[in-house]
Amino acid sequence: MGARRYEKVSYPLYYGEYSVIETADCLLHFNRENEIIRAKGKGESWPHRSEWLKRTLGNDWLYYSTGGYTGVFATLGEFYLPNLPYPTNNLLGGHPLRDQAVRRIIDGWPQVVASCLDKAADAPEEIKNFLQNCLANTTDKLAEKSAAIFDNYGGRPSVLPPDARHVDYQLIPINIASGCLYKCRFCEVKNRQAFQANSPAEINGQMRRLRQLLADDLANYSAVFLGDHDALAAGGELVIDTLREADEIFHLKNFIMQGRSAFFFASLASLAAASDDFFTELARLPYDCSINVGLESADQETLDYLGKPIAAHEVKETFSRMQALNDRHPKLELTANFVFDDNLPAGHYPAFLQLVRDSLPRQKVKGSVYLSPLKFDQPSRLSTFDFNRLKVESRLPTFLYLIQRL
C-alpha cells in the first residue's frame, strides 16, 4: 500500500494500492487490475535513482525527473517534472524518454515479467497467478483499454486543467459537453466543433460504462475531471448533478485515496453566466473543486492579436470576481491562464502585472495563475528569465502551464 493522500514532497512517493515486482535490474508496479503503472531501473545506467516512469490512463509513458527540485517547484508548483512523450510547452527542456536505459524498461517490461514467471515454478499459486495476469495485460491490451476509455468519453481529452497536478493528473474523465464557446486563433489544443452539452442520460451511461472499464482499480482514484473544454457552459445544474451522480456511481467515499476533488474548465462567458448561488451550492458538495479559466490577456491589442473574441474590461471584471469567489469559498479555487511569449504586444505584460500585482492588496496563497507559452517544445533562457521575473512580481501563486493530456 502506498500513500493515501497526495503530498508535495521532494522524494519518490507512490500512491494507492499496487503490487511490486523487483529484480536486480528494475522495479515494476502494477495496479489492482494487474496492469503496469510505474517502473524504474536500477544501477548506474538509470538516469537518477529518485526518478521513475509512470504509465497514464491514456497509455502514455511519462518520465518524472527532479530537475534540481527547487527550479521545478518554482516553475510548476510540484517537486517533479513529468516529461511527456509529445510536444508541449516545457521551458525546462530535456528528453529523458530517449535514454537507452529508460527505453529498455518501457519496451522490455513484459520480458522481465515472463522471466519471473519462468523462475516461479515452486512459488505459491497466488504468486504465479499474479505474474500470469500481469503478463496477460500486454502492451496491445493496455492500448485497447485506453482506446475504449477515449471512445466512452467521445474522443481523447487533449488537455487537462493545470490544477490537476494536485492529484498527479490521476482523474476519472467524464465528458459533459463537447467543444468550446470561443475558437481562438492561437489555441493548439482545443477542437473546432460547435459547443454542445451532453444529456443527463448520456452522462449517466458514460459513468456506468467507465466504472466497468476501470473495475477494481477505480478505488485508486479520488478525483474527477468534467470535460471537455468548458464544462461550466453546460450549465451549473448539470455540473452539480453530474458531481452528485459521480459520487454515488463511483462510490468515491470508499476509495483508497483520501479526499474528493473535481476539476473542470470554464470560460469568461460561462463564468459570467454562473450565479453566486451556483458557487455556494458547489461548495456544499463533498469535493474540493478547481475551476480553470482561460483569460489569456487583459490587454485589448493582445486579445485581438490572439483572435480571442472578448474585451479587456471583461477580463478585468472576471478576474476580480474570481478573487472574490476564492475569498468567499474555502473549498473552491478558481485559477486563471494567461499567454506567455516573446512577441506579444507591448501592453500585455503591464496589463498582466496590473491584475496580479497592483489590483491585489496583499500576497495570496490561493487562486493560482498559469502562464502558457504560445510556442510548444521550444525552451529558451530568455523565456525562463521572463517567467521568473513575472512570478516574483505576482501576488498570486504563478506557475508554468504544462499542457498535459489524459
C-alpha positions as MATLAB code, in Angstrom:
seq = 'MGARRYEKVSYPLYYGEYSVIETADCLLHFNRENEIIRAKGKGESWPHRSEWLKRTLGNDWLYYSTGGYTGVFATLGEFYLPNLPYPTNNLLGGHPLRDQAVRRIIDGWPQVVASCLDKAADAPEEIKNFLQNCLANTTDKLAEKSAAIFDNYGGRPSVLPPDARHVDYQLIPINIASGCLYKCRFCEVKNRQAFQANSPAEINGQMRRLRQLLADDLANYSAVFLGDHDALAAGGELVIDTLREADEIFHLKNFIMQGRSAFFFASLASLAAASDDFFTELARLPYDCSINVGLESADQETLDYLGKPIAAHEVKETFSRMQALNDRHPKLELTANFVFDDNLPAGHYPAFLQLVRDSLPRQKVKGSVYLSPLKFDQPSRLSTFDFNRLKVESRLPTFLYLIQRL';
ca = [
       0.000    0.000    0.000;
       1.325    3.399   -0.964;
       0.386    6.843    0.298;
      -3.338    7.518    0.650;
      -3.171   11.275    0.196;
      -1.391   13.353   -2.426;
       1.546   15.252   -0.949;
       4.143   17.674   -2.296;
       7.478   16.130   -1.319;
      10.977   16.110   -2.801;
      11.378   12.332   -2.831;
       9.577    9.488   -4.642;
       6.120    8.933   -3.134;
       3.841    6.373   -4.766;
       0.092    6.420   -4.273;
      -2.728    3.945   -3.779;
      -2.703    0.174   -3.677;
      -0.324   -1.637   -6.022;
       1.777   -4.781   -6.357;
       5.523   -4.852   -6.913;
       7.894   -6.961   -8.990;
      11.516   -6.263   -8.099;
      14.568   -7.732   -9.815;
      18.255   -6.916   -9.714;
      17.743   -4.525  -12.641;
      14.362   -2.882  -12.173;
      11.269   -2.171  -10.105;
       7.789   -2.603  -11.617;
       4.447   -1.514  -10.094;
       1.067   -2.983  -11.101;
      -2.379   -1.681  -10.189;
      -5.331   -3.616   -8.756;
      -6.132   -4.885  -12.273;
      -2.542   -6.175  -12.652;
      -1.768   -3.507  -15.264;
       1.669   -1.918  -15.225;
       1.533    1.667  -13.923;
       5.081    2.573  -12.804;
       8.634    1.421  -13.382;
      12.225    2.381  -12.724;
      15.622    0.926  -13.445;
      18.489    0.241  -11.089;
      22.210    0.699  -11.340;
      24.470    3.275  -12.919;
      22.711    3.234  -16.303;
      19.464    4.602  -14.834;
      19.474    8.427  -15.121;
      18.719    9.162  -11.440;
      17.800    6.915   -8.515;
      14.969    9.270   -7.457;
      13.337    9.342  -10.904;
      10.765    6.961  -12.338;
       8.346    6.154  -15.146;
       4.565    6.310  -14.946;
       2.032    4.915  -17.423;
      -1.095    7.063  -17.561;
      -4.732    6.112  -18.048;
      -4.281    7.273  -21.638;
      -1.389    4.791  -22.042;
       1.367    7.419  -22.240;
       4.674    6.697  -20.547;
       5.887    9.751  -18.602;
       9.292   10.174  -17.006;
       9.345   12.018  -13.683;
      12.616   13.921  -13.262;
      13.839   16.026  -10.357;
      15.163   18.925  -12.424;
      17.061   20.002   -9.332;
      13.814   20.101   -7.266;
      13.902   23.821   -6.458;
      13.675   25.009  -10.068;
      10.907   22.570  -10.916;
       8.877   23.501   -7.828;
       9.165   27.217   -8.565;
       8.103   26.672  -12.174;
       5.374   24.042  -11.848;
       4.391   24.013   -8.176;
       5.487   20.360   -7.924;
       8.815   18.805   -6.999;
       8.904   16.511  -10.030;
       8.713   17.350  -13.718;
       6.596   14.972  -15.822;
       8.488   14.660  -19.110;
       5.903   13.941  -21.801;
       6.202   11.850  -24.996;
       4.552   14.556  -27.154;
       5.292   18.240  -27.887;
       4.274   20.593  -25.094;
       5.294   23.942  -23.663;
       8.095   22.723  -21.419;
      10.525   25.556  -20.693;
      12.755   23.238  -18.678;
      13.719   21.090  -21.658;
      15.292   17.631  -21.542;
      14.405   14.352  -23.286;
      14.838   11.508  -20.769;
      12.359    9.307  -22.653;
      15.045    8.924  -25.341;
      17.554    7.489  -22.842;
      18.508    3.890  -23.653;
      18.027    2.642  -20.083;
      14.577    4.240  -19.955;
      13.591    2.764  -23.323;
      14.714   -0.690  -22.171;
      12.202   -0.534  -19.312;
       9.352    0.798  -21.467;
       9.904   -1.776  -24.209;
      11.175   -4.668  -22.109;
       8.987   -4.900  -19.007;
       6.956   -7.859  -20.437;
      10.171   -9.866  -20.781;
      11.000   -9.109  -17.131;
       7.612  -10.474  -16.033;
       7.962  -13.517  -18.295;
      11.383  -14.253  -16.821;
       9.980  -14.029  -13.290;
       7.185  -16.435  -14.233;
       9.687  -18.919  -15.678;
      11.530  -18.908  -12.344;
       8.363  -19.231  -10.252;
       7.698  -22.947  -10.722;
       7.841  -23.586   -6.970;
       6.142  -20.331   -5.958;
       2.667  -20.284   -4.361;
      -0.247  -20.359   -6.820;
      -1.197  -16.828   -5.807;
       2.165  -15.526   -6.995;
       2.049  -17.465  -10.249;
      -1.496  -16.252  -10.953;
      -0.430  -12.675  -10.327;
       2.507  -12.957  -12.760;
       0.284  -14.592  -15.381;
      -2.286  -11.797  -15.042;
       0.414   -9.129  -15.383;
       1.734  -10.842  -18.495;
      -1.791  -11.141  -19.931;
      -2.099   -7.348  -19.822;
       0.045   -6.959  -22.917;
       1.004   -3.630  -24.461;
      -1.690   -4.168  -27.096;
      -4.335   -4.918  -24.464;
      -3.393   -1.815  -22.479;
      -3.685    0.293  -25.632;
      -7.101   -1.225  -26.374;
      -8.351   -0.344  -22.904;
      -7.225    3.266  -23.278;
      -8.936    3.414  -26.671;
     -12.157    2.131  -25.058;
     -11.921    4.880  -22.395;
     -11.453    7.516  -25.118;
     -14.385    6.092  -27.073;
     -16.563    6.246  -23.964;
     -15.531    9.872  -23.420;
     -16.160   10.824  -27.055;
     -12.519   11.271  -28.031;
      -9.200   11.765  -26.300;
      -9.074   14.718  -23.871;
      -6.343   16.837  -25.445;
      -5.658   18.941  -22.362;
      -6.316   18.595  -18.638;
      -6.711   21.502  -16.225;
      -3.339   22.600  -14.835;
      -4.741   22.285  -11.310;
      -4.919   18.502  -11.855;
      -1.243   18.499  -10.853;
      -2.533   18.400   -7.262;
      -3.633   14.771   -7.807;
      -0.834   13.843  -10.236;
      -3.376   14.024  -13.116;
      -4.994   10.828  -11.799;
      -8.529   11.639  -12.945;
     -11.793    9.878  -13.786;
     -12.794   11.524  -17.121;
     -16.484   12.434  -17.554;
     -17.436   14.388  -20.655;
     -20.467   16.593  -20.057;
     -20.037   18.935  -23.037;
     -18.080   18.938  -26.303;
     -16.411   21.878  -27.983;
     -15.807   25.377  -26.652;
     -17.551   28.733  -26.946;
     -14.529   30.541  -28.420;
     -12.491   29.372  -31.384;
      -9.369   31.363  -30.571;
      -6.819   31.608  -33.357;
      -3.814   30.898  -31.108;
      -5.111   27.723  -29.446;
      -3.421   24.443  -30.385;
      -5.189   22.034  -28.027;
      -8.938   22.590  -28.323;
     -11.127   21.104  -31.020;
     -13.097   23.140  -33.538;
     -16.509   21.528  -33.129;
     -19.521   23.559  -32.071;
     -20.285   23.580  -28.357;
     -22.904   21.031  -27.303;
     -23.832   19.748  -23.846;
     -24.489   16.050  -23.341;
     -27.798   14.886  -21.914;
     -28.044   13.641  -18.309;
     -28.833   10.152  -19.656;
     -25.716   10.159  -21.855;
     -23.547   11.260  -18.929;
     -25.048    8.622  -16.624;
     -24.377    5.865  -19.160;
     -20.859    7.165  -19.684;
     -20.109    6.938  -15.943;
     -21.560    3.432  -15.616;
     -19.500    2.166  -18.557;
     -16.404    3.803  -17.112;
     -16.992    2.072  -13.796;
     -16.853   -1.243  -15.649;
     -13.748   -0.261  -17.605;
     -11.742    0.809  -14.555;
     -13.075   -2.110  -12.487;
     -11.117   -2.814   -9.276;
      -8.587   -0.074   -9.925;
     -11.316    2.553   -9.603;
     -10.534    2.546   -5.871;
      -7.139    4.122   -6.611;
      -8.764    7.342   -7.817;
     -10.082   10.268   -5.810;
     -10.729   12.935   -8.447;
     -12.999   13.528  -11.426;
     -12.495   15.683  -14.500;
     -15.628   17.180  -16.045;
     -14.825   17.720  -19.706;
     -14.323   18.881  -22.141;
     -13.076   22.434  -22.737;
     -15.838   24.408  -20.985;
     -17.918   22.202  -18.704;
     -19.452   25.194  -16.942;
     -21.034   26.316  -20.222;
     -23.239   23.226  -19.978;
     -24.952   24.935  -17.047;
     -24.487   24.927  -13.308;
     -27.323   22.477  -12.737;
     -25.727   19.837  -14.979;
     -22.346   20.322  -13.275;
     -23.872   19.891   -9.801;
     -25.996   16.891  -10.801;
     -23.056   15.164  -12.507;
     -20.808   15.560   -9.469;
     -23.524   14.177   -7.206;
     -24.089   11.203   -9.510;
     -20.358   10.555   -9.811;
     -20.095   10.326   -6.042;
     -22.857    7.707   -5.985;
     -21.924    5.684   -9.084;
     -18.196    5.503   -8.317;
     -18.624    5.275   -4.515;
     -15.876    7.850   -4.104;
     -16.145    7.955   -0.313;
     -14.992    4.323   -0.145;
     -11.872    4.826   -2.239;
      -8.367    4.064   -1.036;
      -7.220    7.605   -1.784;
      -8.475   10.121    0.758;
     -10.365   13.276   -0.133;
     -12.501   14.003   -3.190;
     -11.588   16.503   -5.893;
     -13.245   17.834   -9.033;
     -11.570   19.708  -11.875;
     -13.081   21.455  -14.883;
     -12.620   24.326  -17.293;
     -14.751   27.448  -17.608;
     -14.708   30.371  -19.976;
     -15.194   34.049  -19.349;
     -18.751   33.772  -20.728;
     -19.751   30.664  -18.772;
     -18.322   32.098  -15.564;
     -20.229   35.342  -16.082;
     -23.459   33.366  -16.599;
     -22.976   31.311  -13.406;
     -24.816   32.743  -10.410;
     -23.378   33.209   -6.945;
     -25.897   30.594   -5.783;
     -24.262   28.031   -8.073;
     -20.887   28.509   -6.395;
     -22.480   28.312   -2.954;
     -24.134   25.005   -3.891;
     -20.926   23.722   -5.484;
     -19.035   24.474   -2.273;
     -21.506   22.324   -0.302;
     -20.628   19.185   -2.283;
     -18.064   16.739   -0.835;
     -15.385   17.884   -3.266;
     -12.524   20.329   -3.346;
     -13.284   21.971   -6.692;
     -10.805   23.646   -9.031;
     -12.134   25.698  -11.947;
      -9.635   26.861  -14.548;
     -10.446   29.865  -16.762;
      -8.577   30.937  -19.892;
      -8.330   34.728  -19.658;
      -5.159   34.989  -21.827;
      -4.643   38.758  -21.515;
      -6.050   41.961  -20.007;
      -4.705   43.973  -22.946;
      -7.096   44.550  -25.857;
      -4.393   44.630  -28.515;
      -3.129   41.248  -27.310;
      -6.622   39.733  -27.264;
      -7.118   40.883  -30.862;
      -3.691   39.504  -31.800;
      -4.675   36.130  -30.305;
      -8.037   36.087  -32.015;
      -9.896   35.815  -28.715;
     -13.331   37.455  -29.113;
     -13.610   39.144  -25.710;
     -12.954   42.629  -24.344;
     -10.167   43.609  -21.957;
     -12.640   45.123  -19.475;
     -14.442   41.751  -19.319;
     -11.168   40.046  -18.415;
     -10.595   42.521  -15.582;
     -14.144   42.121  -14.269;
     -13.920   38.336  -14.413;
     -10.546   38.301  -12.674;
     -11.976   40.463   -9.878;
     -14.943   38.148   -9.436;
     -12.661   35.118   -9.328;
     -10.722   36.668   -6.443;
     -13.955   37.363   -4.562;
     -15.161   33.783   -5.042;
     -11.822   32.408   -3.874;
     -12.013   34.540   -0.735;
     -15.603   33.510   -0.043;
     -15.419   29.713   -0.552;
     -12.586   27.736    1.112;
     -13.374   24.555   -0.879;
     -13.312   26.275   -4.271;
     -10.327   27.557   -6.196;
     -10.670   29.485   -9.433;
      -7.422   29.731  -11.377;
      -6.549   31.711  -14.500;
      -4.450   31.162  -17.619;
      -2.520   33.901  -19.412;
      -0.372   33.619  -22.516;
       3.392   33.989  -22.432;
       5.560   34.757  -25.459;
       8.451   36.964  -26.628;
       6.442   38.543  -29.443;
       3.244   39.699  -27.744;
       2.112   43.349  -27.985;
       3.849   45.731  -25.588;
       0.767   46.202  -23.422;
       0.335   42.551  -22.463;
       2.746   42.256  -19.540;
       1.957   45.646  -17.954;
      -1.751   44.708  -18.079;
      -0.943   41.321  -16.583;
       1.008   42.850  -13.699;
      -1.744   45.365  -13.071;
      -4.063   42.413  -12.373;
      -1.824   40.018  -10.453;
       0.130   42.648   -8.538;
      -1.394   46.126   -8.494;
      -5.059   45.139   -8.113;
      -4.367   42.962   -5.063;
      -3.677   44.443   -1.627;
      -1.565   41.512   -0.420;
       0.042   38.189   -1.296;
      -2.403   35.291   -1.641;
      -1.831   31.547   -1.353;
      -4.899   30.658   -3.420;
      -6.030   31.392   -6.960;
      -3.042   30.238   -8.995;
      -2.113   31.929  -12.246;
      -0.696   29.811  -15.076;
       1.421   31.184  -17.906;
       1.138   29.268  -21.152;
       3.830   29.759  -23.815;
       2.479   30.025  -27.343;
       5.358   28.006  -28.789;
       5.452   24.313  -27.927;
       8.678   22.455  -27.166;
      10.960   25.493  -27.567;
      12.693   26.163  -24.233;
      14.839   29.292  -24.037;
      16.862   31.083  -21.377;
      15.099   34.345  -22.200;
      11.659   32.813  -21.620;
      12.772   31.289  -18.336;
      14.165   34.637  -17.169;
      10.940   36.450  -18.080;
       8.826   33.825  -16.345;
      10.829   34.112  -13.123;
      10.543   37.915  -13.180;
       6.761   37.778  -13.558;
       6.484   35.129  -10.851;
       8.404   37.270   -8.356;
       6.225   40.308   -9.031;
       2.897   38.458   -8.895;
       0.903   38.450   -5.656;
      -0.729   35.171   -6.651;
       0.953   31.748   -6.936;
       2.264   31.794  -10.509;
       3.371   28.747  -12.483;
       4.013   27.465  -15.956;
       1.049   25.693  -17.554;
       2.462   22.337  -18.636;
      -0.039   21.154  -21.257;
      -0.752   17.526  -20.332;
      -3.378   15.280  -21.899;
      -5.184   12.279  -20.485;
];
